[in-house]
Amino acid sequence: MRGLLADLDGRAEVRVPARRDRAGLLDALPEAEIVVGDWSGALALDAEAVRLAPRLAFVQQPAVGVDGHDAEALARAGVPLANTAGVNAAAVAEWCLAAALAMLRHLADGDRDMRAGEWPQFAYQRRELAGCRVGVIGFGPIGAACARLFGALGCRVSYWSRTPRLESYGAAYQDIDALVTGSDVLVLAVPLAPETRGLIGAERFARMPTGSVLVNAARGGVVDQVALLAALESGRLAGAALDVYDSEPPAPDDPLRSCPGVLLSPHAAGVTPEATARLIRCVLDNLAAAMEGRPVVNVVNGADPLVRRRPPRS
């Protein structure tokens, strides 16, 4: 961490918790003015942590997702919480496109069978992506990038978000249930929040066309895993490509690990050198803005983006 923050040129004293656990985090908070979050999300600021940080003025999460932090507790304390929106949008959208193609063309199945000595030339019902109806749930930077990529390959793209967008890159806005009902490929790119937890469950899986494909690059909690497994077993879904899970990593005996028709990825859709470089630059720029009295960007909890230092306790 100290190496990554070397660009701050001594303008800040960088401290790393003595231990990488909750106790180590809480011990480091009383004097902290700025917190750069744990990129993995394993250590997060809940209401108790916010209470133990009276000087805290800004939290920068070096990731797009901030679902581990108590955004409301930070907002009540007047502390802006920022993410790195958009830095990995190209990488994640490319993964979504590649995953959809892999599922529709049964690439993993063909590779596995060939290695077993078989010749599965006509063993699977392979489909072209061009002409497919692609539904994108969530239309932030990742969802918008998905719309551009899938649209460029001749897909009929629709999207749903809580707010229709002026610029949708040719994608048509639809009500979520209409979108689910009419999607051959359903791409999830929505943040995890109370209103999106379990957003895709048994009722919506039942609406999907038989033989459709799910691509989840959002968060595991957006999908009801029990309902997902049932939809795969029944044939309602032909397959699912998953980069995210309820629990990460999934347990060794998690049924997803042995379920046919599932493409598993270790939450690496956005992990590329290019995305990492953009992430670091975004974090450093926001830290510099915070220290120089300029508004920070990508604030997600509604707090004032102008960071205000707080005096030490007397």
ABEGO torsion letter per residue (X at the ends): XAAAAAAAGGABBBBBBABBBAAAAAAAAAABABBBBBAAGABBBBAAAAAABAABABBBBBBABAAABBAAAAAAAGBBBBBBBGAAAAAAAAAAAAAAAAAAAGAAAAAAAAAAGBBAAAABBBBBABGBBBBBBEABAAAAAAAAAAAAAGBBBBBBBABBBABAGGBBBBBAAAAAAABABBBBABBBBAAABGABBAAAAAABBBGBBBBBABBAAABBAAAAAAAAAAGABABBBBABBABOBBBAABAAAABBGBBBBBGAAABBAAAAAAAAAAAAAAAAAAAAGBBBBGBAAGBBABBBBBBBBX
